[in-house]
Amino acid sequence: MGLIILDLDTYYRDFKPVPVIHEGTLRYSNASAMTPPLPAVITVLLVLTIGSLIWLETGWAWLCLSALVMLIGSAIPPKLVGPAMGSGAELILMIGFWATEIHLQAVSF
C-alpha cells in the first residue's frame, strides 16, 4: 500500500498528459514526471535482495540474476531502443520467478 501511495504522490500529483507517437501508436506520457518510477525500482531492488539471499542459502542464482537483468533493462530509456527492452526484461524476470518457484519446491530445507 505504501508503494501505491508513493507512486500517486510522486508520479500522478501534477500529472500532465502529453500525446506521444511511438512506432505509429498514440500514447500519453506525463510531462511533469521528474523522478524515475520509485515504486518499481524499490520492488526490483527488493526482489534482487531476496534473490541474493536465496542464492546464498541454496546456490540458486536465477532470481537474483533475472532481477539484475530487469534493473538494467528498465534503466535503458525506451526512447533509445523502444519498449521491447523493458518488456524483454520483464519476461526474463517472470521466467526467473517461475524457475525459482520450481527449484524451491524441489529443495528441502
N, CA, C and O atoms as a printed pandas DataFrame, in Angstrom:
     atom_number atom_name residue_name chain_id  residue_number  x_coord  y_coord  z_coord
0              1         N          MET        A               1    0.823   -1.187    0.000
1              2        CA          MET        A               1    0.000    0.000    0.000
2              3         C          MET        A               1    0.870    1.255    0.000
3              4         O          MET        A               1    0.539    2.255   -0.637
4              5         N          GLY        A               2    1.976    1.187    0.717
5              6        CA          GLY        A               2    2.871    2.337    0.779
6              7         C          GLY        A               2    3.465    2.683   -0.577
7              8         O          GLY        A               2    3.649    3.857   -0.899
8              9         N          LEU        A               3    3.771    1.640   -1.389
9             10        CA          LEU        A               3    4.330    1.902   -2.717
10            11         C          LEU        A               3    3.299    2.542   -3.643
11            12         O          LEU        A               3    3.648    3.368   -4.486
12            13         N          ILE        A               4    2.040    2.165   -3.488
13            14        CA          ILE        A               4    0.975    2.783   -4.288
14            15         C          ILE        A               4    0.843    4.253   -3.929
15            16         O          ILE        A               4    0.733    5.107   -4.808
16            17         N          ILE        A               5    0.853    4.543   -2.646
17            18        CA          ILE        A               5    0.748    5.941   -2.206
18            19         C          ILE        A               5    1.964    6.735   -2.684
19            20         O          ILE        A               5    1.826    7.881   -3.114
20            21         N          LEU        A               6    3.146    6.136   -2.611
21            22        CA          LEU        A               6    4.351    6.803   -3.102
22            23         C          LEU        A               6    4.238    7.113   -4.592
23            24         O          LEU        A               6    4.611    8.201   -5.031
24            25         N          ASP        A               7    3.725    6.162   -5.369
25            26        CA          ASP        A               7    3.565    6.377   -6.809
26            27         C          ASP        A               7    2.546    7.472   -7.090
27            28         O          ASP        A               7    2.763    8.324   -7.952
28            29         N          LEU        A               8    1.447    7.450   -6.371
29            30        CA          LEU        A               8    0.442    8.501   -6.553
30            31         C          LEU        A               8    1.015    9.869   -6.214
31            32         O          LEU        A               8    0.716   10.860   -6.881
32            33         N          ASP        A               9    1.833    9.916   -5.183
33            34        CA          ASP        A               9    2.399   11.192   -4.751
34            35         C          ASP        A               9    3.491   11.693   -5.694
35            36         O          ASP        A               9    3.558   12.888   -5.978
36            37         N          THR        A              10    4.347   10.796   -6.181
37            38        CA          THR        A              10    5.483   11.246   -6.991
38            39         C          THR        A              10    5.166   11.363   -8.471
39            40         O          THR        A              10    5.689   12.256   -9.137
40            41         N          TYR        A              11    4.328   10.491   -9.002
41            42        CA          TYR        A              11    4.106   10.475  -10.448
42            43         C          TYR        A              11    2.820   11.178  -10.864
43            44         O          TYR        A              11    2.794   11.881  -11.874
44            45         N          TYR        A              12    1.769   10.995  -10.098
45            46        CA          TYR        A              12    0.459   11.479  -10.532
46            47         C          TYR        A              12    0.014   12.786   -9.884
47            48         O          TYR        A              12   -1.036   13.316  -10.247
48            49         N          ARG        A              13    0.762   13.307   -8.962
49            50        CA          ARG        A              13    0.340   14.526   -8.271
50            51         C          ARG        A              13    0.104   15.674   -9.255
51            52         O          ARG        A              13   -0.950   16.308   -9.220
52            53         N          ASP        A              14    1.054   15.942  -10.113
53            54        CA          ASP        A              14    0.936   17.015  -11.108
54            55         C          ASP        A              14    0.869   16.436  -12.513
55            56         O          ASP        A              14    1.534   16.932  -13.422
56            57         N          PHE        A              15    0.079   15.403  -12.694
57            58        CA          PHE        A              15    0.009   14.693  -13.973
58            59         C          PHE        A              15   -0.442   15.619  -15.097
59            60         O          PHE        A              15   -1.495   16.253  -15.021
60            61         N          LYS        A              16    0.385   15.679  -16.148
61            62        CA          LYS        A              16    0.077   16.472  -17.337
62            63         C          LYS        A              16    0.268   15.565  -18.550
63            64         O          LYS        A              16    1.392   15.386  -19.019
64            65         N          PRO        A              17   -0.833   14.988  -19.066
65            66        CA          PRO        A              17   -0.694   14.070  -20.199
66            67         C          PRO        A              17   -0.257   14.797  -21.469
67            68         O          PRO        A              17   -0.794   15.847  -21.821
68            69         N          VAL        A              18    0.720   14.217  -22.141
69            70        CA          VAL        A              18    1.236   14.754  -23.394
70            71         C          VAL        A              18    1.185   13.632  -24.427
71            72         O          VAL        A              18    1.732   12.556  -24.186
72            73         N          PRO        A              19    0.536   13.861  -25.580
73            74        CA          PRO        A              19    0.487   12.806  -26.595
74            75         C          PRO        A              19    1.867   12.561  -27.210
75            76         O          PRO        A              19    2.603   13.498  -27.520
76            77         N          VAL        A              20    2.194   11.287  -27.377
77            78        CA          VAL        A              20    3.467   10.881  -27.965
78            79         C          VAL        A              20    3.166    9.800  -29.002
79            80         O          VAL        A              20    2.454    8.838  -28.711
80            81         N          ILE        A              21    3.703    9.955  -30.201
81            82        CA          ILE        A              21    3.559    8.923  -31.229
82            83         C          ILE        A              21    4.812    8.049  -31.184
83            84         O          ILE        A              21    5.931    8.540  -31.335
84            85         N          HIS        A              22    4.611    6.757  -30.975
85            86        CA          HIS        A              22    5.735    5.821  -30.940
86            87         C          HIS        A              22    5.402    4.653  -31.854
87            88         O          HIS        A              22    4.439    3.925  -31.612
88            89         N          GLU        A              23    6.194    4.475  -32.901
89            90        CA          GLU        A              23    6.013    3.393  -33.864
90            91         C          GLU        A              23    4.582    3.325  -34.375
91            92         O          GLU        A              23    4.007    2.245  -34.505
92            93         N          GLY        A              24    4.022    4.481  -34.661
93            94        CA          GLY        A              24    2.689    4.554  -35.242
94            95         C          GLY        A              24    1.542    4.429  -34.258
95            96         O          GLY        A              24    0.385    4.367  -34.673
96            97         N          THR        A              25    1.829    4.389  -32.970
97            98        CA          THR        A              25    0.757    4.308  -31.981
98            99         C          THR        A              25    0.758    5.558  -31.111
99           100         O          THR        A              25    1.807    6.124  -30.803
100          101         N          LEU        A              26   -0.432    5.967  -30.729
101          102        CA          LEU        A              26   -0.584    7.125  -29.856
102          103         C          LEU        A              26   -0.522    6.665  -28.409
103          104         O          LEU        A              26   -1.237    5.749  -28.005
104          105         N          ARG        A              27    0.331    7.303  -27.646
105          106        CA          ARG        A              27    0.457    7.036  -26.212
106          107         C          ARG        A              27    0.463    8.367  -25.494
107          108         O          ARG        A              27    0.680    9.415  -26.103
108          109         N          TYR        A              28    0.227    8.321  -24.216
109          110        CA          TYR        A              28    0.296    9.534  -23.411
110          111         C          TYR        A              28    1.383    9.374  -22.365
111          112         O          TYR        A              28    1.490    8.345  -21.698
112          113         N          SER        A              29    2.180   10.411  -22.242
113          114        CA          SER        A              29    3.267   10.426  -21.278
114          115         C          SER        A              29    3.023   11.567  -20.299
115          116         O          SER        A              29    2.277   12.502  -20.592
116          117         N          ASN        A              30    3.648   11.482  -19.154
117          118        CA          ASN        A              30    3.499   12.517  -18.137
118          119         C          ASN        A              30    4.588   13.565  -18.332
119          120         O          ASN        A              30    5.767   13.294  -18.109
120          121         N          ALA        A              31    4.191   14.751  -18.745
121          122        CA          ALA        A              31    5.154   15.830  -18.988
122          123         C          ALA        A              31    5.789   16.331  -17.700
123          124         O          ALA        A              31    6.892   16.876  -17.728
124          125         N          SER        A              32    5.114   16.155  -16.580
125          126        CA          SER        A              32    5.642   16.694  -15.323
126          127         C          SER        A              32    6.435   15.669  -14.513
127          128         O          SER        A              32    6.878   15.974  -13.406
128          129         N          ALA        A              33    6.619   14.466  -15.044
129          130        CA          ALA        A              33    7.365   13.434  -14.306
130          131         C          ALA        A              33    8.832   13.825  -14.208
131          132         O          ALA        A              33    9.506   13.988  -15.225
132          133         N          MET        A              34    9.317   13.975  -12.998
133          134        CA          MET        A              34   10.697   14.405  -12.770
134          135         C          MET        A              34   11.558   13.293  -12.170
135          136         O          MET        A              34   12.785   13.388  -12.189
136          137         N          THR        A              35   10.942   12.260  -11.647
137          138        CA          THR        A              35   11.686   11.197  -10.981
138          139         C          THR        A              35   11.443    9.869  -11.688
139          140         O          THR        A              35   10.445    9.716  -12.393
140          141         N          PRO        A              36   12.340    8.914  -11.507
141          142        CA          PRO        A              36   12.078    7.576  -12.036
142          143         C          PRO        A              36   10.917    6.949  -11.265
143          144         O          PRO        A              36   10.559    7.430  -10.190
144          145         N          PRO        A              37   10.328    5.886  -11.801
145          146        CA          PRO        A              37    9.218    5.236  -11.098
146          147         C          PRO        A              37    9.711    4.548   -9.821
147          148         O          PRO        A              37   10.076    3.372   -9.840
148          149         N          LEU        A              38    9.717    5.286   -8.730
149          150        CA          LEU        A              38   10.298    4.795   -7.475
150          151         C          LEU        A              38    9.700    3.483   -6.979
151          152         O          LEU        A              38   10.463    2.614   -6.557
152          153         N          PRO        A              39    8.373    3.282   -7.003
153          154        CA          PRO        A              39    7.845    2.001   -6.530
154          155         C          PRO        A              39    8.366    0.807   -7.335
155          156         O          PRO        A              39    8.642   -0.250   -6.767
156          157         N          ALA        A              40    8.501    0.969   -8.644
157          158        CA          ALA        A              40    9.028   -0.121   -9.466
158          159         C          ALA        A              40   10.492   -0.393   -9.137
159          160         O          ALA        A              40   10.904   -1.550   -9.049
160          161         N          VAL        A              41   11.266    0.647   -8.957
161          162        CA          VAL        A              41   12.687    0.487   -8.616
162          163         C          VAL        A              41   12.829   -0.182   -7.251
163          164         O          VAL        A              41   13.653   -1.081   -7.085
164          165         N          ILE        A              42   12.042    0.247   -6.285
165          166        CA          ILE        A              42   12.095   -0.345   -4.941
166          167         C          ILE        A              42   11.711   -1.822   -4.993
167          168         O          ILE        A              42   12.337   -2.652   -4.333
168          169         N          THR        A              43   10.681   -2.151   -5.777
169          170        CA          THR        A              43   10.246   -3.539   -5.897
170          171         C          THR        A              43   11.337   -4.411   -6.505
171          172         O          THR        A              43   11.605   -5.504   -6.005
172          173         N          VAL        A              44   11.967   -3.942   -7.573
173          174        CA          VAL        A              44   13.034   -4.724   -8.204
174          175         C          VAL        A              44   14.225   -4.874   -7.254
175          176         O          VAL        A              44   14.838   -5.940   -7.204
176          177         N          LEU        A              45   14.559   -3.833   -6.509
177          178        CA          LEU        A              45   15.652   -3.944   -5.536
178          179         C          LEU        A              45   15.314   -4.945   -4.434
179          180         O          LEU        A              45   16.192   -5.667   -3.963
180          181         N          LEU        A              46   14.052   -4.991   -4.022
181          182        CA          LEU        A              46   13.616   -5.969   -3.027
182          183         C          LEU        A              46   13.732   -7.391   -3.581
183          184         O          LEU        A              46   14.211   -8.291   -2.890
184          185         N          VAL        A              47   13.293   -7.594   -4.826
185          186        CA          VAL        A              47   13.417   -8.914   -5.457
186          187         C          VAL        A              47   14.889   -9.291   -5.619
187          188         O          VAL        A              47   15.257  -10.450   -5.430
188          189         N          LEU        A              48   15.724   -8.325   -5.965
189          190        CA          LEU        A              48   17.165   -8.567   -6.083
190          191         C          LEU        A              48   17.753   -9.000   -4.738
191          192         O          LEU        A              48   18.592   -9.900   -4.689
192          193         N          THR        A              49   17.324   -8.374   -3.667
193          194        CA          THR        A              49   17.790   -8.741   -2.326
194          195         C          THR        A              49   17.334  -10.147   -1.952
195          196         O          THR        A              49   18.123  -10.951   -1.456
196          197         N          ILE        A              50   16.065  -10.440   -2.190
197          198        CA          ILE        A              50   15.541  -11.778   -1.886
198          199         C          ILE        A              50   16.244  -12.825   -2.741
199          200         O          ILE        A              50   16.592  -13.901   -2.254
200          201         N          GLY        A              51   16.451  -12.507   -4.021
201          202        CA          GLY        A              51   17.173  -13.422   -4.899
202          203         C          GLY        A              51   18.594  -13.672   -4.425
203          204         O          GLY        A              51   19.099  -14.790   -4.533
204          205         N          SER        A              52   19.240  -12.646   -3.903
205          206        CA          SER        A              52   20.596  -12.803   -3.365
206          207         C          SER        A              52   20.599  -13.720   -2.148
207          208         O          SER        A              52   21.491  -14.555   -1.995
208          209         N          LEU        A              53   19.599  -13.562   -1.283
209          210        CA          LEU        A              53   19.501  -14.425   -0.101
210          211         C          LEU        A              53   19.246  -15.876   -0.495
211          212         O          LEU        A              53   19.821  -16.794    0.091
212          213         N          ILE        A              54   18.381  -16.081   -1.490
213          214        CA          ILE        A              54   18.134  -17.444   -1.977
214          215         C          ILE        A              54   19.412  -18.028   -2.570
215          216         O          ILE        A              54   19.712  -19.205   -2.372
216          217         N          TRP        A              55   20.155  -17.212   -3.290
217          218        CA          TRP        A              55   21.424  -17.651   -3.885
218          219         C          TRP        A              55   22.400  -18.082   -2.794
219          220         O          TRP        A              55   23.051  -19.120   -2.917
220          221         N          LEU        A              56   22.505  -17.295   -1.733
221          222        CA          LEU        A              56   23.414  -17.641   -0.638
222          223         C          LEU        A              56   22.982  -18.909    0.088
223          224         O          LEU        A              56   23.823  -19.717    0.483
224          225         N          GLU        A              57   21.677  -19.085    0.264
225          226        CA          GLU        A              57   21.172  -20.239    1.021
226          227         C          GLU        A              57   21.181  -21.530    0.214
227          228         O          GLU        A              57   21.512  -22.592    0.742
228          229         N          THR        A              58   20.818  -21.445   -1.073
229          230        CA          THR        A              58   20.613  -22.665   -1.855
230          231         C          THR        A              58   21.560  -22.815   -3.037
231          232         O          THR        A              58   21.628  -23.881   -3.648
232          233         N          GLY        A              59   22.293  -21.750   -3.363
233          234        CA          GLY        A              59   23.152  -21.797   -4.538
234          235         C          GLY        A              59   22.410  -21.534   -5.839
235          236         O          GLY        A              59   22.992  -21.666   -6.916
236          237         N          TRP        A              60   21.144  -21.167   -5.759
237          238        CA          TRP        A              60   20.303  -20.908   -6.935
238          239         C          TRP        A              60   20.342  -19.411   -7.253
239          240         O          TRP        A              60   19.814  -18.600   -6.491
240          241         N          ALA        A              61   20.958  -19.049   -8.361
241          242        CA          ALA        A              61   21.207  -17.641   -8.679
242          243         C          ALA        A              61   20.163  -17.008   -9.590
243          244         O          ALA        A              61   20.220  -15.800   -9.819
244          245         N          TRP        A              62   19.218  -17.771  -10.115
245          246        CA          TRP        A              62   18.399  -17.280  -11.220
246          247         C          TRP        A              62   17.456  -16.152  -10.855
247          248         O          TRP        A              62   17.214  -15.283  -11.693
248          249         N          LEU        A              63   16.921  -16.121   -9.669
249          250        CA          LEU        A              63   16.060  -14.992   -9.299
250          251         C          LEU        A              63   16.892  -13.722   -9.166
251          252         O          LEU        A              63   16.476  -12.656   -9.620
252          253         N          CYS        A              64   18.038  -13.829   -8.560
253          254        CA          CYS        A              64   18.929  -12.675   -8.410
254          255         C          CYS        A              64   19.365  -12.151   -9.776
255          256         O          CYS        A              64   19.313  -10.947  -10.027
256          257         N          LEU        A              65   19.792  -13.045  -10.652
257          258        CA          LEU        A              65   20.267  -12.627  -11.972
258          259         C          LEU        A              65   19.145  -12.054  -12.831
259          260         O          LEU        A              65   19.352  -11.078  -13.552
260          261         N          SER        A              66   17.958  -12.656  -12.759
261          262        CA          SER        A              66   16.842  -12.128  -13.557
262          263         C          SER        A              66   16.396  -10.764  -13.029
263          264         O          SER        A              66   15.987   -9.907  -13.812
264          265         N          ALA        A              67   16.467  -10.552  -11.724
265          266        CA          ALA        A              67   16.149   -9.230  -11.172
266          267         C          ALA        A              67   17.195   -8.207  -11.600
267          268         O          ALA        A              67   16.864   -7.048  -11.848
268          269         N          LEU        A              68   18.442   -8.623  -11.686
269          270        CA          LEU        A              68   19.501   -7.732  -12.162
270          271         C          LEU        A              68   19.269   -7.353  -13.630
271          272         O          LEU        A              68   19.464   -6.200  -14.013
272          273         N          VAL        A              69   18.855   -8.324  -14.444
273          274        CA          VAL        A              69   18.509   -8.040  -15.843
274          275         C          VAL        A              69   17.350   -7.052  -15.903
275          276         O          VAL        A              69   17.354   -6.138  -16.727
276          277         N          MET        A              70   16.366   -7.232  -15.040
277          278        CA          MET        A              70   15.223   -6.318  -15.002
278          279         C          MET        A              70   15.663   -4.912  -14.622
279          280         O          MET        A              70   15.217   -3.937  -15.228
280          281         N          LEU        A              71   16.521   -4.801  -13.638
281          282        CA          LEU        A              71   17.005   -3.495  -13.197
282          283         C          LEU        A              71   17.762   -2.786  -14.323
283          284         O          LEU        A              71   17.546   -1.600  -14.571
284          285         N          ILE        A              72   18.635   -3.505  -14.990
285          286        CA          ILE        A              72   19.414   -2.918  -16.081
286          287         C          ILE        A              72   18.524   -2.631  -17.289
287          288         O          ILE        A              72   18.617   -1.560  -17.890
288          289         N          GLY        A              73   17.664   -3.583  -17.645
289          290        CA          GLY        A              73   16.786   -3.403  -18.801
290          291         C          GLY        A              73   15.816   -2.255  -18.631
291          292         O          GLY        A              73   15.483   -1.573  -19.600
292          293         N          SER        A              74   15.363   -2.037  -17.421
293          294        CA          SER        A              74   14.435   -0.934  -17.155
294          295         C          SER        A              74   15.145    0.410  -17.123
295          296         O          SER        A              74   14.515    1.450  -17.316
296          297         N          ALA        A              75   16.438    0.396  -16.882
297          298        CA          ALA        A              75   17.188    1.650  -16.820
298          299         C          ALA        A              75   17.482    2.217  -18.206
299          300         O          ALA        A              75   17.802    3.398  -18.340
300          301         N          ILE        A              76   17.375    1.380  -19.234
301          302        CA          ILE        A              76   17.619    1.849  -20.599
302          303         C          ILE        A              76   16.375    2.587  -21.077
303          304         O          ILE        A              76   15.294    1.998  -21.111
304          305         N          PRO        A              77   16.498    3.847  -21.443
305          306        CA          PRO        A              77   15.322    4.635  -21.841
306          307         C          PRO        A              77   14.642    4.057  -23.082
307          308         O          PRO        A              77   15.317    3.751  -24.065
308          309         N          PRO        A              78   13.321    3.904  -23.051
309          310        CA          PRO        A              78   12.598    3.403  -24.223
310          311         C          PRO        A              78   12.786    4.282  -25.460
311          312         O          PRO        A              78   12.602    3.811  -26.582
312          313         N          LYS        A              79   13.148    5.544  -25.272
313          314        CA          LYS        A              79   13.387    6.424  -26.422
314          315         C          LYS        A              79   14.564    5.934  -27.259
315          316         O          LYS        A              79   14.621    6.193  -28.462
316          317         N          LEU        A              80   15.504    5.229  -26.632
317          318        CA          LEU        A              80   16.685    4.734  -27.349
318          319         C          LEU        A              80   16.414    3.445  -28.112
319          320         O          LEU        A              80   16.838    3.298  -29.258
320          321         N          VAL        A              81   15.712    2.512  -27.480
321          322        CA          VAL        A              81   15.548    1.180  -28.071
322          323         C          VAL        A              81   14.094    0.750  -28.212
323          324         O          VAL        A              81   13.824   -0.349  -28.697
324          325         N          GLY        A              82   13.164    1.584  -27.803
325          326        CA          GLY        A              82   11.758    1.210  -27.842
326          327         C          GLY        A              82   11.372    0.417  -26.603
327          328         O          GLY        A              82   12.212    0.142  -25.746
328          329         N          PRO        A              83   10.111    0.053  -26.514
329          330        CA          PRO        A              83    9.632   -0.636  -25.311
330          331         C          PRO        A              83   10.027   -2.106  -25.232
331          332         O          PRO        A              83    9.806   -2.746  -24.204
332          333         N          ALA        A              84   10.606   -2.650  -26.297
333          334        CA          ALA        A              84   10.934   -4.075  -26.307
334          335         C          ALA        A              84   11.953   -4.445  -25.232
335          336         O          ALA        A              84   11.877   -5.539  -24.673
336          337         N          MET        A              85   12.891   -3.573  -24.936
337          338        CA          MET        A              85   13.920   -3.874  -23.933
338          339         C          MET        A              85   13.278   -4.084  -22.561
339          340         O          MET        A              85   13.581   -5.062  -21.877
340          341         N          GLY        A              86   12.401   -3.176  -22.160
341          342        CA          GLY        A              86   11.726   -3.312  -20.872
342          343         C          GLY        A              86   10.828   -4.529  -20.820
343          344         O          GLY        A              86   10.774   -5.224  -19.805
344          345         N          SER        A              87   10.117   -4.793  -21.918
345          346        CA          SER        A              87    9.237   -5.961  -21.963
346          347         C          SER        A              87   10.038   -7.253  -21.919
347          348         O          SER        A              87    9.635   -8.215  -21.265
348          349         N          GLY        A              88   11.168   -7.276  -22.611
349          350        CA          GLY        A              88   12.031   -8.458  -22.562
350          351         C          GLY        A              88   12.598   -8.690  -21.173
351          352         O          GLY        A              88   12.700   -9.828  -20.716
352          353         N          ALA        A              89   12.965   -7.608  -20.507
353          354        CA          ALA        A              89   13.481   -7.727  -19.141
354          355         C          ALA        A              89   12.395   -8.243  -18.201
355          356         O          ALA        A              89   12.676   -9.044  -17.309
356          357         N          GLU        A              90   11.153   -7.789  -18.393
357          358        CA          GLU        A              90   10.042   -8.291  -17.580
358          359         C          GLU        A              90    9.831   -9.779  -17.812
359          360         O          GLU        A              90    9.586  -10.527  -16.866
360          361         N          LEU        A              91    9.926  -10.214  -19.064
361          362        CA          LEU        A              91    9.777  -11.634  -19.379
362          363         C          LEU        A              91   10.866  -12.457  -18.690
363          364         O          LEU        A              91   10.583  -13.514  -18.126
364          365         N          ILE        A              92   12.088  -11.981  -18.734
365          366        CA          ILE        A              92   13.192  -12.690  -18.069
366          367         C          ILE        A              92   12.965  -12.752  -16.562
367          368         O          ILE        A              92   13.248  -13.775  -15.938
368          369         N          LEU        A              93   12.457  -11.672  -15.971
369          370        CA          LEU        A              93   12.160  -11.685  -14.535
370          371         C          LEU        A              93   11.073  -12.709  -14.216
371          372         O          LEU        A              93   11.181  -13.436  -13.229
372          373         N          MET        A              94   10.025  -12.774  -15.042
373          374        CA          MET        A              94    8.955  -13.750  -14.806
374          375         C          MET        A              94    9.483  -15.182  -14.922
375          376         O          MET        A              94    9.093  -16.052  -14.144
376          377         N          ILE        A              95   10.363  -15.425  -15.887
377          378        CA          ILE        A              95   10.971  -16.752  -16.011
378          379         C          ILE        A              95   11.824  -17.052  -14.778
379          380         O          ILE        A              95   11.845  -18.185  -14.299
380          381         N          GLY        A              96   12.522  -16.045  -14.268
381          382        CA          GLY        A              96   13.306  -16.221  -13.043
382          383         C          GLY        A              96   12.434  -16.582  -11.848
383          384         O          GLY        A              96   12.794  -17.448  -11.050
384          385         N          PHE        A              97   11.272  -15.910  -11.723
385          386        CA          PHE        A              97   10.325  -16.253  -10.653
386          387         C          PHE        A              97    9.848  -17.696  -10.806
387          388         O          PHE        A              97    9.834  -18.464   -9.844
388          389         N          TRP        A              98    9.462  -18.048  -12.021
389          390        CA          TRP        A              98    8.929  -19.379  -12.293
390          391         C          TRP        A              98    9.967  -20.458  -11.991
391          392         O          TRP        A              98    9.665  -21.434  -11.305
392          393         N          ALA        A              99   11.184  -20.286  -12.499
393          394        CA          ALA        A              99   12.235  -21.279  -12.282
394          395         C          ALA        A              99   12.603  -21.387  -10.802
395          396         O          ALA        A              99   12.874  -22.480  -10.305
396          397         N          THR        A             100   12.610  -20.261  -10.107
397          398        CA          THR        A             100   12.932  -20.269   -8.678
398          399         C          THR        A             100   11.848  -20.987   -7.887
399          400         O          THR        A             100   12.149  -21.735   -6.956
400          401         N          GLU        A             101   10.604  -20.768   -8.247
401          402        CA          GLU        A             101    9.500  -21.468   -7.576
402          403         C          GLU        A             101    9.639  -22.982   -7.742
403          404         O          GLU        A             101    9.506  -23.734   -6.777
404          405         N          ILE        A             102    9.905  -23.414   -8.960
405          406        CA          ILE        A             102   10.079  -24.847   -9.210
406          407         C          ILE        A             102   11.276  -25.383   -8.424
407          408         O          ILE        A             102   11.193  -26.452   -7.820
408          409         N          HIS        A             103   12.369  -24.654   -8.431
409          410        CA          HIS        A             103   13.575  -25.089   -7.710
410          411         C          HIS        A             103   13.331  -25.172   -6.203
411          412         O          HIS        A             103   13.720  -26.149   -5.562
412          413         N          LEU        A             104   12.692  -24.155   -5.644
413          414        CA          LEU        A             104   12.481  -24.141   -4.193
414          415         C          LEU        A             104   11.503  -25.222   -3.748
415          416         O          LEU        A             104   11.610  -25.730   -2.632
416          417         N          GLN        A             105   10.557  -25.576   -4.605
417          418        CA          GLN        A             105    9.655  -26.669   -4.252
418          419         C          GLN        A             105   10.386  -28.011   -4.251
419          420         O          GLN        A             105   10.020  -28.923   -3.510
420          421         N          ALA        A             106   11.420  -28.125   -5.087
421          422        CA          ALA        A             106   12.171  -29.376   -5.168
422          423         C          ALA        A             106   13.226  -29.502   -4.069
423          424         O          ALA        A             106   13.657  -30.609   -3.745
424          425         N          VAL        A             107   13.641  -28.374   -3.496
425          426        CA          VAL        A             107   14.685  -28.375   -2.463
426          427         C          VAL        A             107   14.027  -28.496   -1.097
427          428         O          VAL        A             107   13.048  -27.807   -0.808
428          429         N          SER        A             108   14.564  -29.370   -0.264
429          430        CA          SER        A             108   14.050  -29.446    1.108
430          431         C          SER        A             108   15.006  -28.696    2.020
431          432         O          SER        A             108   16.221  -28.884    1.959
432          433         N          PHE        A             109   14.449  -27.854    2.857
433          434        CA          PHE        A             109   15.282  -27.047    3.758
434          435         C          PHE        A             109   15.521  -27.781    5.039
435          436         O          PHE        A             109   16.201  -27.267    5.927
